[in-house]
Amino acid sequence: MKDSVVILCGGGPAPGINTVISSVGKVFLRNGYRVIGLHEGYKGLFSEDRQMEDLSFPILDSIFTRGGSYLKMSRFKPTNKDFSTDFFVANNVKLLVTIGGDDTASTANRISKYLADNKVNISNIHVPKTIDNDLPLPEGSPTFGFHSAKDEGVKIATTVYEDARTSQNWFVLAAMGREAGHLAFGIGSACHFPMIIIPEMFNKTNISADKIAQLVISSIIKRRILGLNYGAAIISEGVFHFMSDEEITSTGVNFTYDSHGHPELFNVSKSHVFNMLIQRKIKSYNLNIGTRPVELGFGLRCCRPIGFDLNLCTLLGDGVYTLFHQGHSKCMVTVDPKGDVTPLFLKDVEDENGKVKPRLVDVNSQKVQAVMNHNLHYLTEEDMEAAKQYLPDPENYLFKRILNWE
């Protein structure tokens, strides 16, 4: 029986997954391996009625540039009780290739240890994936899919900004990002949005619904002073990650709640929530300024990968074979800006609880500070007198005071 490699995908989609599947599959087929594609991630791996298929060159070649994932995905996270050696032994598996985030990688490591304890030795190599760009890869190395999702977001945000200018309105956009604001910052800075709000900005103060509204209104009033009656703000949904349940509930939005009593944020449009907060604040000042919500959510995850990610994912796919051939296991494959492939071992980036610490936006970097200081529009001390025609308390809308950056 041929040695085989099995590929599965966990978590949510990201542009470039099919490029990785195709690249991994092609290089292993070329070197005499059987390539098994497993549907539904870990749910499929340990299911009695699993869906699996042999991936041929024609299949792999046809999906290379497609968005989405040819292999169906699942967020199922197995416990050790779910583990079994049957699939690996029956199919002579030598390598498990997982495509996903840190949870998917951690589970692969647990499976590898379980198999070793049961005298079934396989390697596992993880391909890190997320449009959030928040995995701790080497400096300057993005997660695959980030740039494609950002590019798709820029197309939408550019159109929205043109609508704002044409209709003399304001738009409030929400972008994905579990804890980090890379996507919102990347889209907002590329489109010269006058206000960008990401969780990392609140490094000296707590995040609150009121402060988010204040920052956007600060930008709106600044633009009014400049004679501009239009604009757009983009906010990372990651700000919710740092709010208490009480703070989220205080927004007044009708949430559904999970079995633990936590608000289920996935059931509501984040841009709608942000927009309602801003509108309540605006109306409290009897200002006639309209804002409209736009969600940059699931529409970014399955777009076709741009050239950057096609190249990166090809290098990552080929890199899986390189690391496997070198004898590496229990690692992520990474590619640095030069194109060199190196392993990143999960044990080196985990905390004491086995959780991978996210890579956050460095708000003190020159790149971010340049945008904050030169591109954004917000009230400063010099605007106080002019701002009084709109606000009775303009000092509460000073950008740096809100963030405690003074």
C-alpha positions in Angstrom: 0.0 0.0 0.0 1.3 3.5 -0.9 2.3 5.9 1.8 -0.4 8.6 2.0 -0.8 12.2 3.2 -4.1 13.4 4.4 -5.2 17.1 4.1 -8.0 18.7 6.2 -9.3 22.2 6.9 -10.5 23.6 10.2 -12.2 26.8 11.2 -13.5 29.4 8.8 -12.6 30.1 5.1 -9.8 32.3 3.9 -8.7 33.1 0.3 -5.9 30.7 -0.7 -7.0 27.5 1.0 -7.5 25.8 -2.4 -4.1 27.1 -3.5 -2.5 25.4 -0.5 -4.5 22.1 -1.0 -3.5 22.1 -4.7 0.2 22.9 -4.0 0.5 20.3 -1.2 -1.3 17.7 -3.2 0.7 18.2 -6.4 4.1 18.0 -4.8 3.2 14.8 -2.9 1.7 13.2 -6.0 4.8 14.0 -7.9 6.8 12.2 -5.2 4.8 9.0 -5.3 2.3 9.6 -2.4 -1.4 9.0 -2.2 -3.1 12.3 -1.4 -6.4 12.0 0.6 -8.7 15.0 1.0 -10.8 14.8 4.1 -14.1 16.8 4.3 -15.5 18.4 7.5 -12.1 18.8 9.3 -11.7 16.9 12.5 -15.4 16.0 12.5 -14.8 14.0 9.3 -11.5 12.5 10.6 -13.1 10.7 13.5 -16.6 10.0 12.0 -17.8 6.6 11.1 -19.3 7.9 7.9 -16.5 10.2 6.9 -16.3 11.8 3.5 -12.9 11.4 1.9 -11.5 11.3 -1.6 -8.3 10.7 -3.4 -7.2 14.0 -4.9 -5.9 13.6 -8.4 -3.8 16.1 -10.4 -6.8 17.2 -12.6 -8.8 18.0 -9.4 -5.9 19.8 -7.8 -5.1 21.8 -10.9 -8.8 22.9 -11.4 -9.1 24.4 -7.9 -5.8 26.3 -7.7 -7.1 29.8 -8.2 -10.6 29.3 -6.7 -11.9 31.0 -3.6 -13.5 29.0 -0.8 -12.4 25.5 0.1 -12.8 22.4 -2.0 -12.6 20.4 1.2 -15.6 21.2 3.4 -14.7 22.8 6.7 -15.8 22.4 10.3 -15.1 24.1 13.6 -15.5 20.8 15.4 -12.9 20.3 18.1 -12.5 16.7 19.2 -11.7 15.6 22.8 -9.2 12.9 23.4 -12.1 10.5 23.8 -12.9 11.0 20.1 -9.5 9.9 19.0 -8.9 6.7 17.1 -6.0 5.1 15.2 -8.2 3.3 12.7 -8.2 5.8 9.9 -4.4 6.3 10.0 -3.6 2.6 10.1 -6.1 1.6 7.4 -4.8 4.3 5.0 -1.1 4.1 5.8 -0.9 7.8 6.6 2.5 9.2 7.1 1.6 12.9 7.3 -1.4 14.9 8.5 -1.5 18.3 6.9 -3.9 20.7 8.7 -5.0 24.1 7.4 -6.4 26.4 10.0 -5.8 28.6 13.0 -4.1 28.0 16.3 -6.9 25.7 17.6 -6.6 23.5 14.5 -2.8 23.3 15.0 -3.1 22.5 18.7 -5.6 19.7 18.0 -3.2 18.2 15.4 -0.5 18.1 18.0 -2.8 16.3 20.5 -3.6 13.8 17.8 0.0 13.2 17.0 0.9 12.6 20.7 -2.1 10.2 21.0 -1.0 8.2 17.9 2.6 8.0 19.2 1.4 6.7 22.5 -0.5 4.0 20.5 2.6 3.1 18.4 1.3 4.8 15.3 3.9 7.3 14.3 2.9 10.1 11.8 4.1 13.6 11.2 1.9 16.6 11.3 2.6 20.0 9.7 0.2 22.9 10.0 -0.4 25.6 7.4 -1.5 28.8 9.4 -4.6 30.4 8.0 -6.6 33.5 9.0 -7.8 36.7 7.3 -7.2 38.3 10.7 -3.4 38.2 10.3 -3.1 37.6 14.0 -0.9 34.5 14.2 2.6 35.0 15.6 4.5 34.4 12.4 8.0 35.9 11.8 8.2 39.6 11.4 6.9 40.8 8.0 5.2 37.5 7.2 1.4 37.8 6.8 -1.0 34.9 7.3 -2.3 33.7 3.9 -5.6 35.1 2.9 -5.1 38.4 4.7 -4.1 40.4 1.7 -6.8 39.0 -0.5 -9.5 39.7 2.1 -8.1 43.2 2.6 -8.1 43.8 -1.2 -11.7 42.7 -1.4 -12.6 44.9 1.5 -10.8 47.8 -0.1 -12.9 47.4 -3.3 -16.1 47.6 -1.2 -14.8 50.4 1.1 -13.7 52.5 -1.8 -17.2 52.3 -3.4 -18.8 53.1 0.0 -16.5 56.2 0.4 -17.4 57.4 -3.1 -21.1 57.0 -2.1 -20.4 59.1 1.0 -18.9 61.8 -1.1 -21.6 61.7 -3.8 -24.6 61.6 -1.3 -23.0 63.8 1.4 -23.4 61.1 4.0 -21.4 59.2 6.6 -21.0 55.4 6.6 -19.9 53.2 9.5 -18.2 50.0 8.5 -17.4 47.0 10.6 -14.6 44.6 9.7 -13.7 41.1 11.0 -10.9 40.6 13.5 -11.2 38.4 16.5 -8.8 40.3 18.8 -6.6 42.2 16.4 -7.3 45.1 14.1 -5.1 44.3 11.2 -7.9 44.0 8.6 -9.8 47.1 9.7 -6.5 49.1 9.8 -5.4 47.8 6.4 -8.6 48.6 4.7 -9.1 52.0 6.4 -5.6 53.2 5.8 -5.7 52.1 2.1 -8.9 54.0 1.6 -7.9 57.1 3.5 -10.8 56.8 5.9 -10.9 59.7 8.3 -11.5 57.4 11.3 -10.2 53.9 12.0 -10.9 52.2 15.3 -9.1 49.0 16.4 -8.8 47.4 19.8 -5.1 48.1 20.0 -5.8 51.8 20.2 -7.2 51.4 23.6 -3.9 50.4 25.1 -4.2 53.1 27.9 -7.9 53.0 28.6 -10.8 50.6 28.7 -12.9 50.0 25.6 -16.5 51.2 25.9 -19.4 51.7 23.6 -19.4 55.4 24.6 -15.8 55.9 23.6 -16.3 54.3 20.2 -19.2 56.6 19.5 -17.1 59.6 20.7 -14.2 58.8 18.3 -16.5 58.6 15.3 -18.3 61.8 16.3 -15.0 63.5 16.8 -14.2 62.8 13.2 -17.6 63.9 11.9 -17.3 67.3 13.6 -13.7 67.8 12.5 -14.8 67.2 9.0 -17.7 69.7 9.4 -15.2 72.3 10.5 -13.2 71.6 7.4 -16.3 72.0 5.3 -16.7 68.3 4.5 -20.1 66.8 5.1 -19.3 63.2 4.3 -16.9 60.5 5.5 -16.6 56.9 6.6 -15.3 55.2 9.8 -14.2 51.6 10.0 -14.3 49.7 13.3 -12.8 46.3 14.0 -15.3 43.9 15.5 -12.5 42.9 17.8 -13.4 45.7 20.1 -16.2 43.5 21.4 -13.7 40.9 22.5 -12.5 43.3 25.2 -15.9 44.5 26.4 -17.7 42.9 29.3 -21.1 41.2 28.8 -22.6 44.0 30.8 -21.1 46.7 28.5 -22.3 44.8 25.4 -25.8 44.5 26.8 -25.8 48.2 27.7 -25.8 49.0 24.0 -29.5 48.2 24.0 -29.3 45.8 21.1 -31.6 42.8 21.3 -29.1 39.9 21.5 -29.8 36.2 21.7 -27.7 34.5 24.5 -25.8 31.2 24.7 -26.2 28.6 27.4 -23.7 30.5 29.6 -25.7 33.7 29.4 -23.2 35.4 27.0 -24.5 37.6 24.1 -24.3 35.8 20.8 -22.5 38.5 18.7 -22.5 36.4 15.5 -26.3 36.8 15.3 -26.2 40.6 14.8 -24.5 43.0 12.3 -21.7 44.7 14.1 -21.9 47.7 11.9 -25.6 48.1 12.9 -24.6 48.0 16.6 -21.9 50.6 16.1 -24.2 52.8 14.0 -26.9 52.7 16.6 -24.4 53.8 19.3 -23.3 56.7 17.2 -26.8 57.8 16.2 -28.0 57.8 19.8 -25.1 60.1 20.7 -25.6 62.4 17.7 -29.3 62.7 18.4 -28.6 63.5 22.1 -27.1 66.8 20.7 -30.0 67.4 18.4 -27.6 67.1 15.4 -29.1 66.2 12.0 -26.3 64.0 10.8 -27.1 60.6 9.2 -24.9 57.6 9.4 -25.4 54.3 7.6 -24.0 50.8 8.5 -22.0 48.6 6.2 -20.8 45.1 7.2 -17.5 43.8 5.8 -17.9 40.2 7.1 -18.4 36.9 5.4 -18.2 38.4 1.9 -14.4 38.7 2.3 -13.6 35.1 3.3 -14.3 33.2 0.1 -13.1 35.7 -2.6 -10.6 34.6 -5.2 -7.0 34.9 -3.9 -5.0 37.8 -5.4 -1.5 37.2 -6.9 0.3 37.7 -3.6 -1.6 34.9 -1.9 -1.4 32.6 -5.0 2.4 32.9 -4.7 2.5 32.7 -0.9 0.3 29.7 -0.8 2.3 27.9 -3.4 5.4 28.4 -1.3 3.6 27.2 1.8 2.4 24.1 0.0 5.8 23.2 -1.3 7.2 24.1 2.1 5.1 21.4 3.7 6.9 18.8 1.6 10.3 20.4 2.3 9.8 20.3 6.1 8.4 16.8 6.0 11.4 15.6 3.9 13.7 17.2 6.5 11.9 15.2 9.2 10.1 18.1 10.9 6.7 17.6 12.7 4.5 19.3 15.2 5.1 22.6 13.5 3.7 25.4 11.4 5.2 26.0 7.9 6.2 29.6 7.5 7.7 31.6 4.6 9.7 34.8 5.3 9.7 37.9 3.0 12.7 36.4 1.2 10.7 33.3 0.4 12.7 31.0 2.7 10.7 28.2 4.4 11.2 27.5 8.1 9.3 25.6 10.8 7.6 27.4 13.6 7.0 25.0 16.5 3.8 25.5 18.4 5.6 24.9 21.7 7.6 28.0 21.1 4.6 30.3 20.7 2.2 28.8 23.2 1.5 30.2 26.7 1.4 28.0 29.8 -2.2 27.1 29.0 -1.4 26.0 25.5 -3.0 29.1 23.9 -1.2 30.9 21.1 -0.8 34.6 21.9 -2.2 36.6 19.0 -0.1 39.0 17.0 -1.6 42.5 17.5 -1.2 45.7 15.6 1.7 47.7 17.0 0.1 51.1 17.5 3.5 52.6 18.4 5.0 51.6 15.0 5.9 54.3 12.5 3.4 52.9 10.1 0.4 53.2 12.4 1.5 56.5 14.0 1.8 58.0 10.5 -1.8 57.1 9.7 -3.0 58.3 13.1 -1.2 61.6 12.9 -1.5 62.5 9.3 -4.5 60.6 7.7 -7.2 60.6 10.3 -9.5 63.5 11.0 -10.4 64.2 14.6 -10.8 67.1 17.0 -7.7 68.7 18.6 -7.2 71.5 21.0 -7.1 74.0 18.1 -10.7 73.0 17.1 -12.4 73.7 20.4 -13.9 77.1 19.6 -15.1 76.0 16.2 -16.5 72.7 17.6 -18.8 74.6 20.0 -21.3 75.3 17.3 -22.0 71.6 17.2 -21.2 70.3 20.7 -21.6 71.9 24.1 -18.7 69.8 25.4 -16.2 69.5 22.6 -13.4 68.8 25.1 -14.9 65.3 25.6 -14.3 64.6 21.9 -10.6 65.2 21.8 -9.1 62.1 20.1 -6.1 61.8 22.3 -8.1 62.5 25.5 -10.6 59.8 24.7 -7.8 57.3 24.3 -5.8 58.7 27.2 -2.9 59.3 24.9 -2.1 62.7 26.3 
